[in-house]
Amino acid sequence: MQAAIEVQGLGVQFRRNRRGRRSFKDLFADASRRSRPGEFWALRDVSFTVQQGDSIGVVGRNGQGKSTLLRLVAGVLLPDEGSVTVHGGVAPLIELTGGFVGDLTVRENVRLTAGLHGMAKAEITRRYADMIAFAELEDFQETPYKHLSNGMKVRLAFSVVSQLDEPILLVDEVLAVGDKAFREKCYKRIDELLAEGRTLFFVSHNERDLRRFCKRGLYLNKGELVLDAGINDVLDRYNADSGVS
């Protein structure tokens, strides 16, 4: 089986308040001299491989590097150490409402966003009605995006991104939003994608969702990969460390 994601010696460093910018002088200094007061490693020396068709749940408390890892895999963040190699495109269900343009209509945003993710114009036209129906926005197609409620924005974004044909699905807590009926639609859609053989990389605090969708887990603590094992073993270890019985 071919690897979908390969991570080797991965490390990324932040400042306490914002991502630090380095000068040219910093780039040519050794590692010890590059470290400055107030900087910390959000991830350090993380290595793992995800095979095609795997379903991976990433576990850990807030601030332990989970979402940072997802952004590195998505390619929206660059590592300071090590490497991330992704074989095939990704459908990023992260920061769902990012990238939409407030003054454009729902119709225009669907075509723009799907196109930016590489969907051909003919394919957008073919799938447009299904995307609008899934988002339950048939009556809002000519409404400027900025006038939608937060729930509508999330429904629209999930609908568009989940229609992408990319082999790797990145999911970050998006199932925690929206009403119960829409969450069930999201669950069904993710089940369909997994049945097609997609690879799932899933960050969540919801233990039930993790057990439902994932077979394997990665437990991050203080930026380090503590355990890479079956999802039940990973959740048991995480709960034990957190004092959850």
PALUM-553478 format. One line per 8 residues: number of its first residue (from 1); their letters; for each residue x, y, z of N, C-alpha, C. Coordinates in Angstrom, 1 decimal. Layout:
BEGIN
NUM) A) X:Y:Z:X:Y:Z:X:Y:Z; ...
END
This chain:
BEGIN
1) MQAAIEVQ) 0.8:-1.2:0.0:0.0:0.0:0.0:0.9:1.3:0.0; 0.5:2.2:-0.8:1.3:3.4:-0.9:1.0:4.4:0.2; 2.1:5.2:0.6:1.9:6.2:1.6:1.1:7.4:1.1; 0.3:7.9:1.9:-0.5:9.2:1.5:0.2:10.4:2.2; 0.7:10.2:3.4:1.4:11.3:4.1:2.6:10.7:4.8; 3.8:11.4:4.6:5.0:11.0:5.3:5.6:12.2:6.0; 5.7:12.0:7.3:6.2:13.1:8.2:7.5:12.6:8.9; 8.6:13.3:8.7:9.9:12.9:9.3:10.5:14.1:10.0
9) GLGVQFRR) 10.8:13.8:11.3:11.5:14.8:12.2:10.9:16.2:12.2; 9.6:16.3:12.2:8.9:17.5:12.0:9.0:18.4:13.2; 9.3:19.7:12.9:9.3:20.7:14.0:8.9:22.0:13.5; 8.1:22.8:14.3:7.7:24.1:14.0:7.8:25.0:15.2; 8.3:26.2:15.1:8.6:27.1:16.2:7.7:28.3:16.1; 7.2:28.8:17.2:6.4:30.0:17.3:6.9:30.9:18.4; 6.5:32.2:18.2:6.7:33.1:19.4:5.4:33.0:20.2; 5.5:33.5:21.4:4.3:33.4:22.3:3.1:34.1:21.8
17) NRRGRRSF) 3.3:35.2:21.2:2.1:36.0:20.8:1.8:35.9:19.3; 2.8:35.5:18.5:2.6:35.4:17.0:3.7:34.6:16.4; 3.5:34.2:15.2:4.5:33.5:14.4:5.7:34.4:14.2; 6.9:34.1:14.6:8.0:34.9:14.5:8.5:35.0:13.0; 9.1:36.2:12.7:9.7:36.3:11.4:11.2:36.4:11.6; 11.9:35.7:10.8:13.4:35.6:11.0:14.1:36.5:9.9; 15.2:37.1:10.3:16.0:37.9:9.4:16.9:37.0:8.6; 17.6:37.5:7.6:18.5:36.7:6.8:19.7:36.3:7.7
25) KDLFADAS) 20.0:37.1:8.7:21.1:36.7:9.6:20.7:35.5:10.4; 19.4:35.4:10.9:18.9:34.3:11.6:19.0:33.0:10.8; 18.7:33.1:9.5:18.7:31.9:8.7:20.1:31.2:8.6; 21.2:32.0:8.7:22.5:31.5:8.6:23.1:31.2:9.9; 22.4:31.5:11.0:22.9:31.1:12.3:22.6:29.7:12.6; 23.4:29.1:13.6:23.1:27.7:14.0:21.8:27.7:14.8; 21.3:26.5:15.1:20.0:26.3:15.7:19.9:26.9:17.1; 21.0:26.8:17.8:21.0:27.4:19.2:20.9:28.9:19.2
33) RRSRPGEF) 21.6:29.5:18.2:21.6:31.0:18.1:20.2:31.5:17.6; 19.5:30.6:16.8:18.2:31.1:16.2:17.2:31.1:17.3; 17.3:30.4:18.4:16.3:30.4:19.4:16.3:31.7:20.2; 15.2:32.3:20.3:15.1:33.6:21.0:14.2:33.5:22.2; 14.3:34.4:23.2:13.4:34.4:24.3:12.0:34.6:23.8; 11.1:33.8:24.4:9.7:33.9:24.0:9.3:33.0:22.9; 10.3:32.3:22.3:9.9:31.3:21.3:9.8:29.9:21.9; 8.9:29.1:21.3:8.7:27.7:21.8:8.4:26.8:20.6
41) WALRDVSF) 8.7:25.5:20.8:8.4:24.5:19.7:7.0:24.0:19.9; 6.1:24.4:18.9:4.8:23.8:18.9:4.7:22.4:18.6; 5.7:21.9:17.7:5.9:20.5:17.4:7.4:20.3:17.3; 7.8:19.1:17.8:9.3:18.8:17.7:9.5:17.3:17.5; 10.3:17.0:16.5:10.7:15.6:16.3:9.6:14.7:16.1; 8.6:15.1:15.3:7.4:14.2:15.1:7.6:13.5:13.8; 7.4:12.1:13.8:7.5:11.3:12.6:6.4:10.3:12.6; 5.8:10.1:11.4:4.8:9.0:11.2:4.5:8.9:9.8
49) TVQQGDSI) 3.9:7.8:9.4:3.5:7.6:8.0:2.0:7.2:8.0; 1.2:7.8:7.1:-0.2:7.5:6.9:-0.3:6.8:5.5; -0.9:5.6:5.5:-1.1:4.9:4.3:-2.4:5.3:3.6; -2.5:5.2:2.3:-3.7:5.5:1.6:-4.9:4.7:2.2; -6.0:5.4:2.4:-7.1:4.7:3.0:-7.2:4.6:4.5; -6.1:5.1:5.1:-6.1:5.1:6.6:-7.0:6.2:7.1; -7.5:6.0:8.3:-8.3:7.0:9.0:-7.7:7.3:10.4; -7.1:8.4:10.5:-6.2:8.8:11.6:-6.9:9.9:12.5
57) GVVGRNGQ) -7.0:9.7:13.8:-7.5:10.7:14.7:-6.3:11.3:15.5; -6.3:12.6:15.5:-5.2:13.3:16.3:-5.8:13.8:17.6; -5.1:13.4:18.7:-5.7:13.6:20.1:-4.7:14.4:20.9; -5.2:15.2:21.8:-4.4:16.0:22.7:-5.2:17.2:23.2; -4.7:17.7:24.3:-5.3:18.9:24.9:-5.1:20.1:24.0; -5.8:21.2:24.3:-5.7:22.4:23.5:-4.2:22.9:23.6; -3.7:23.4:22.5:-2.3:24.0:22.6:-1.2:23.0:22.5; -1.5:21.7:22.2:-0.5:20.7:22.2:0.0:20.4:20.7
65) GKSTLLRL) -0.4:21.1:19.7:0.1:21.0:18.4:-0.8:20.3:17.4; -2.0:20.0:17.7:-2.9:19.2:16.8:-3.2:20.0:15.6; -3.8:21.2:15.7:-4.1:22.0:14.6:-2.9:22.5:13.8; -1.8:22.7:14.5:-0.6:23.1:13.8:-0.1:21.9:12.9; -0.3:20.7:13.4:0.1:19.5:12.5:-0.8:19.5:11.3; -2.1:19.7:11.5:-3.0:19.7:10.4:-2.7:20.7:9.3; -2.3:21.9:9.8:-1.9:23.0:8.8:-0.6:22.7:8.1; 0.3:22.0:8.7:1.5:21.6:8.1:1.2:20.6:7.0
73) VAGVLLPD) 0.3:19.6:7.3:-0.1:18.6:6.3:-0.8:19.3:5.1; -1.6:20.3:5.5:-2.4:21.0:4.4:-1.5:21.9:3.6; -0.3:22.2:4.0:0.6:23.1:3.3:0.4:24.5:3.5; -0.4:24.9:4.5:-0.5:26.4:4.8:0.4:26.9:5.8; 1.3:26.0:6.3:2.3:26.3:7.3:3.5:25.5:6.9; 4.7:26.2:7.0:6.0:25.5:6.6:6.7:25.1:7.9; 7.4:23.9:7.9:8.1:23.5:9.1:9.4:24.2:9.2; 9.9:24.3:10.4:11.2:24.8:10.7:12.3:23.7:10.7
81) EGSVTVHG) 11.8:22.5:11.0:12.7:21.3:10.9:11.9:20.2:10.3; 12.6:19.2:9.7:12.0:18.0:9.1:11.2:18.3:7.9; 10.3:17.4:7.6:9.6:17.5:6.3:8.2:16.8:6.4; 7.3:17.3:5.5:6.0:16.7:5.4:5.8:16.5:3.9; 5.6:15.2:3.5:5.4:14.9:2.1:4.0:14.3:1.9; 3.2:15.0:1.1:1.8:14.6:0.8:1.7:14.1:-0.6; 1.3:12.8:-0.8:1.1:12.2:-2.1:-0.3:12.3:-2.5; -0.6:13.3:-3.3:-2.0:13.6:-3.8:-2.5:14.9:-3.1
89) GVAPLIEL) -3.6:15.4:-3.6:-4.1:16.6:-3.1:-4.9:16.4:-1.8; -5.2:17.5:-1.1:-6.0:17.4:0.1:-7.3:18.3:0.0; -8.3:17.8:0.6:-9.6:18.5:0.8:-9.6:19.0:2.2; -9.3:20.3:2.4:-9.1:20.8:3.8:-10.4:21.3:4.4; -11.0:20.5:5.3:-12.1:21.0:6.1:-11.6:21.6:7.4; -10.8:22.7:7.2:-10.3:23.4:8.4:-10.5:24.9:8.1; -10.8:25.6:9.2:-11.1:27.0:9.1:-12.1:27.2:8.0; -13.2:26.5:8.1:-14.1:26.4:7.0:-14.5:27.6:6.3
97) TGGFVGDL) -14.7:28.7:7.0:-15.3:29.9:6.4:-14.2:30.8:5.8; -12.9:30.4:6.0:-11.8:31.2:5.4:-11.8:31.0:3.9; -11.4:32.1:3.2:-11.3:32.1:1.8:-12.5:32.5:1.0; -13.7:32.7:1.7:-14.9:33.2:1.0:-14.9:34.7:1.0; -15.5:35.3:-0.1:-15.4:36.7:-0.3:-16.8:37.3:0.1; -16.8:38.2:1.1:-18.0:38.7:1.6:-19.0:39.4:0.7; -18.4:40.1:-0.3:-19.3:40.9:-1.2:-19.8:40.0:-2.4; -19.2:38.9:-2.6:-19.7:38.0:-3.7:-20.9:37.2:-3.2
105) TVRENVRL) -21.8:36.8:-4.1:-23.0:36.0:-3.8:-22.6:34.6:-3.5; -23.5:33.9:-2.9:-23.3:32.4:-2.7:-22.9:31.7:-3.9; -23.7:32.0:-5.0:-23.4:31.4:-6.3:-21.9:31.6:-6.7; -21.5:32.9:-6.7:-20.2:33.3:-7.1:-19.1:32.7:-6.2; -19.4:32.6:-4.9:-18.4:32.0:-4.0:-18.2:30.5:-4.2; -19.3:29.8:-4.5:-19.2:28.4:-4.8:-18.3:28.2:-6.0; -18.5:28.9:-7.1:-17.7:28.8:-8.3:-16.3:29.2:-8.0; -16.1:30.3:-7.3:-14.7:30.7:-7.0:-14.0:29.7:-6.1
113) TAGLHGMA) -14.6:29.3:-5.0:-13.9:28.4:-4.1:-13.6:27.0:-4.7; -14.6:26.5:-5.4:-14.3:25.2:-6.0:-13.3:25.3:-7.1; -13.3:26.4:-7.8:-12.3:26.6:-8.8:-10.9:26.7:-8.3; -10.8:27.5:-7.2:-9.4:27.6:-6.5:-8.9:26.3:-6.0; -9.8:25.4:-5.7:-9.3:24.1:-5.2:-9.1:23.1:-6.4; -9.2:23.6:-7.6:-8.9:22.8:-8.8:-10.0:22.1:-9.5; -11.2:22.4:-9.1:-12.4:21.7:-9.8:-12.6:22.4:-11.1; -12.7:21.7:-12.2:-12.9:22.2:-13.5:-14.3:22.9:-13.6
121) KAEITRRY) -14.4:23.9:-14.5:-15.7:24.7:-14.6:-16.8:23.8:-14.9; -16.6:22.8:-15.8:-17.7:21.9:-16.2:-18.2:21.0:-15.0; -17.2:20.6:-14.2:-17.5:19.8:-13.0:-18.2:20.7:-12.0; -17.9:21.9:-11.8:-18.6:22.8:-10.9:-20.0:23.0:-11.3; -20.2:23.2:-12.6:-21.6:23.3:-13.1:-22.4:22.1:-12.9; -21.8:20.9:-13.1:-22.5:19.6:-12.9:-22.8:19.4:-11.4; -22.0:19.8:-10.5:-22.2:19.6:-9.1:-22.8:20.7:-8.3; -23.0:21.8:-9.0:-23.5:23.0:-8.3:-24.8:22.8:-7.5
129) ADMIAFAE) -25.8:22.3:-8.2:-27.1:22.1:-7.6:-27.0:21.2:-6.3; -26.2:20.2:-6.4:-26.0:19.3:-5.3:-25.3:20.0:-4.1; -24.4:20.8:-4.4:-23.7:21.6:-3.3:-24.6:22.6:-2.6; -25.4:23.2:-3.4:-26.4:24.2:-2.8:-27.5:23.4:-2.0; -27.9:22.3:-2.6:-29.0:21.5:-1.9:-28.4:21.0:-0.5; -27.2:20.5:-0.6:-26.6:20.0:0.7:-26.5:21.1:1.7; -26.1:22.2:1.3:-26.0:23.4:2.2:-27.3:24.0:2.6; -28.4:23.5:1.9:-29.8:24.0:2.2:-29.9:25.5:2.0
137) LEDFQETP) -29.3:26.0:0.9:-29.2:27.4:0.6:-29.9:27.7:-0.8; -30.9:26.9:-1.2:-31.5:27.2:-2.5:-32.1:28.6:-2.6; -32.6:29.1:-1.5:-33.2:30.4:-1.5:-32.2:31.6:-1.3; -30.9:31.3:-1.2:-30.0:32.3:-0.9:-28.8:32.4:-1.9; -29.1:31.9:-3.1:-28.0:31.8:-4.1:-27.5:33.1:-4.6; -28.3:34.1:-4.6:-27.9:35.5:-5.0:-27.7:36.4:-3.8; -27.6:35.9:-2.6:-27.4:36.6:-1.4:-25.9:36.8:-1.2; -25.4:38.0:-0.9:-24.0:38.2:-0.6:-23.6:37.3:0.6
145) YKHLSNGM) -22.4:36.7:0.5:-21.9:35.8:1.5:-21.9:36.5:2.9; -21.6:37.8:2.9:-21.5:38.5:4.2:-22.8:38.6:5.0; -23.9:38.4:4.3:-25.2:38.5:4.9:-25.7:37.1:5.4; -24.9:36.0:5.2:-25.3:34.7:5.7:-25.1:34.6:7.2; -25.8:33.8:7.9:-25.5:33.5:9.3:-24.3:32.6:9.3; -23.7:32.5:10.5:-22.5:31.7:10.7:-22.8:30.2:10.3; -24.0:29.8:10.7:-24.4:28.4:10.4:-24.5:28.2:8.9; -25.1:29.1:8.2:-25.1:29.0:6.7:-23.8:29.0:6.1
153) KVRLAFSV) -22.8:29.8:6.6:-21.5:29.9:6.1:-20.8:28.5:6.3; -21.0:27.9:7.4:-20.3:26.6:7.7:-21.0:25.5:6.7; -22.3:25.6:6.6:-22.9:24.6:5.7:-22.4:24.7:4.3; -22.3:25.9:3.8:-21.8:26.2:2.5:-20.4:25.7:2.3; -19.5:26.0:3.2:-18.1:25.6:3.1:-18.0:24.1:3.1; -18.6:23.5:4.1:-18.5:22.0:4.1:-19.0:21.4:2.9; -20.1:21.9:2.3:-20.7:21.3:1.1:-19.8:21.4:0.0; -19.1:22.6:-0.2:-18.2:22.7:-1.3:-16.9:21.9:-1.2
161) VSQLDEPI) -16.3:21.9:0.0:-15.0:21.2:0.2:-15.2:19.7:0.1; -16.3:19.2:0.7:-16.6:17.8:0.7:-16.9:17.2:-0.7; -17.1:18.1:-1.6:-17.3:17.6:-3.0:-16.0:17.5:-3.8; -14.9:18.0:-3.3:-13.6:17.9:-4.0:-13.2:16.4:-4.1; -12.6:16.1:-5.1:-12.2:14.7:-5.4:-10.8:14.4:-4.9; -10.2:15.2:-4.0:-8.9:15.0:-3.5:-8.8:13.7:-2.7; -7.7:12.9:-2.7:-7.7:11.7:-2.0:-7.6:11.8:-0.5; -7.1:12.9:0.0:-6.9:13.1:1.5:-7.8:14.1:2.0
169) LLVDEVLA) -8.6:13.8:3.1:-9.5:14.6:3.7:-9.0:15.1:5.1; -8.8:16.4:5.3:-8.3:17.0:6.5:-9.5:17.6:7.2; -9.7:17.2:8.5:-10.9:17.6:9.2:-10.5:18.1:10.6; -10.9:19.4:10.9:-10.5:20.0:12.2:-11.7:20.5:12.9; -12.3:19.7:13.7:-13.4:20.2:14.6:-14.6:20.7:13.9; -14.7:20.5:12.6:-15.9:21.1:11.9:-17.2:20.5:12.3; -17.1:19.2:12.8:-18.4:18.6:13.1:-18.9:19.1:14.4; -18.2:20.0:15.1:-18.7:20.5:16.4:-19.6:21.7:16.2
177) VGDKAFRE) -19.8:22.1:14.9:-20.6:23.3:14.6:-21.9:22.8:13.9; -22.9:23.7:13.9:-24.1:23.5:13.2:-25.1:22.7:14.0; -26.3:22.6:13.5:-27.3:21.9:14.3:-27.2:20.3:14.1; -28.0:19.6:14.9:-27.8:18.1:15.0:-28.1:17.5:13.6; -29.2:18.0:12.9:-29.5:17.5:11.6:-28.4:17.6:10.6; -27.8:18.8:10.6:-26.7:19.0:9.7:-25.5:18.2:10.0; -25.2:18.0:11.3:-24.1:17.2:11.7:-24.3:15.8:11.2; -25.5:15.3:11.2:-25.8:13.9:10.7:-25.5:13.8:9.2
185) KCYKRIDE) -25.8:14.9:8.5:-25.5:14.9:7.1:-24.0:14.9:6.8; -23.3:15.6:7.7:-21.8:15.6:7.6:-21.2:14.2:7.9; -21.8:13.6:8.9:-21.3:12.2:9.2:-21.5:11.3:8.0; -22.7:11.4:7.5:-23.0:10.5:6.3:-22.1:10.8:5.2; -21.8:12.1:4.9:-20.9:12.4:3.8:-19.5:11.9:4.0; -19.0:12.0:5.3:-17.7:11.5:5.6:-17.6:10.0:5.4; -18.7:9.3:5.9:-18.8:7.9:5.7:-18.7:7.5:4.2; -19.4:8.3:3.4:-19.3:8.0:1.9:-17.9:8.2:1.4
193) LLAEGRTL) -17.2:9.2:1.8:-15.9:9.5:1.4:-14.9:8.4:1.8; -15.1:7.9:3.0:-14.2:6.8:3.5:-14.5:5.5:2.8; -15.8:5.3:2.4:-16.1:4.1:1.7:-15.5:4.1:0.3; -15.2:5.3:-0.2:-14.6:5.4:-1.5:-13.1:5.2:-1.5; -12.5:5.0:-0.2:-11.1:4.8:-0.1:-10.3:6.0:0.2; -11.0:7.1:0.6:-10.2:8.4:0.9:-9.4:8.1:2.2; -8.4:9.0:2.4:-7.6:9.0:3.6:-8.1:10.1:4.5; -8.4:9.8:5.8:-8.9:10.8:6.7:-7.8:11.1:7.8
201) FFVSHNER) -7.6:12.4:7.9:-6.7:12.9:9.0:-7.6:13.9:9.8; -8.0:13.5:11.0:-9.1:14.0:11.8:-8.6:14.5:13.1; -8.8:15.8:13.4:-8.5:16.4:14.7:-9.8:16.7:15.4; -10.0:16.2:16.6:-11.3:16.4:17.3:-11.1:16.2:18.8; -11.9:16.8:19.6:-12.0:16.5:21.0:-13.2:15.6:21.3; -14.0:15.3:20.3:-15.2:14.5:20.5:-14.8:13.0:20.4; -14.7:12.3:21.5:-14.3:10.9:21.6:-15.2:10.0:20.7; -16.5:10.3:20.7:-17.4:9.5:20.0:-17.1:9.6:18.5
209) DLRRFCKR) -16.9:10.8:18.0:-16.5:10.9:16.6:-15.2:10.3:16.2; -14.2:10.4:17.1:-12.9:9.7:16.9:-13.1:8.2:16.8; -13.9:7.6:17.7:-14.0:6.2:17.6:-14.9:5.8:16.4; -15.8:6.6:16.0:-16.6:6.3:14.8:-15.8:6.3:13.5; -15.0:7.3:13.3:-14.4:7.4:12.0:-13.0:6.9:11.9; -12.3:6.8:13.0:-10.8:6.5:13.0:-10.5:5.1:13.5; -9.5:4.5:12.9:-9.0:3.2:13.3:-7.6:3.4:14.0; -6.9:4.5:13.7:-5.6:4.7:14.3:-5.6:6.1:14.9
217) GLYLNKGE) -4.8:6.3:16.0:-4.7:7.6:16.6:-3.2:8.0:16.8; -3.1:9.3:16.9:-1.8:10.0:17.2:-2.1:10.9:18.4; -1.3:10.6:19.5:-1.5:11.4:20.7:-0.4:12.4:20.9; -0.7:13.7:20.8:0.3:14.7:21.0:0.2:15.3:22.3; 1.4:15.5:22.9:1.5:16.2:24.2:2.7:17.1:24.3; 2.5:18.4:24.5:3.6:19.4:24.5:4.4:19.3:23.3; 3.7:19.1:22.1:4.4:19.2:20.9:5.1:17.9:20.5; 5.0:16.9:21.3:5.7:15.6:21.0:4.7:14.5:20.7
225) LVLDAGIN) 5.0:13.6:19.8:4.2:12.4:19.6:4.4:11.4:20.6; 3.4:11.3:21.6:3.5:10.4:22.7:3.2:8.9:22.3; 2.2:8.8:21.5:1.7:7.4:21.2:1.1:7.4:19.8; 1.5:6.4:19.0:0.9:6.1:17.7:0.4:4.7:17.7; -0.9:4.5:17.8:-1.4:3.2:18.0:-2.9:3.2:17.5; -3.6:2.0:17.8:-5.0:2.0:17.5:-5.8:3.1:18.3; -6.9:3.6:17.7:-7.6:4.7:18.3:-8.0:4.4:19.7; -8.5:3.2:20.0:-9.0:2.9:21.3:-7.8:3.0:22.4
233) DVLDRYNA) -6.7:2.5:22.0:-5.5:2.5:22.9:-5.1:4.0:23.1; -5.1:4.8:22.0:-4.7:6.2:22.1:-5.6:6.9:23.0; -6.9:6.7:22.9:-7.9:7.5:23.7:-7.8:7.0:25.1; -7.6:5.7:25.4:-7.4:5.2:26.7:-6.2:5.9:27.4; -5.1:6.0:26.7:-3.9:6.6:27.2:-4.1:8.1:27.5; -4.8:8.8:26.5:-5.1:10.2:26.7:-6.0:10.5:27.9; -7.0:9.6:28.0:-7.9:9.8:29.2:-7.2:9.5:30.5; -6.4:8.5:30.5:-5.6:8.2:31.7:-4.7:9.4:32.1
241) DSGVS) -4.0:10.0:31.2:-3.2:11.1:31.4:-4.0:12.3:31.9; -5.2:12.4:31.4:-6.0:13.6:31.7:-6.8:13.4:33.0; -6.7:12.2:33.6:-7.5:11.9:34.8:-8.9:11.6:34.6; -9.3:11.2:33.3:-10.7:10.8:33.0:-10.8:9.3:33.2; -11.8:8.9:34.0:-12.0:7.5:34.2:-13.0:6.9:33.2
END
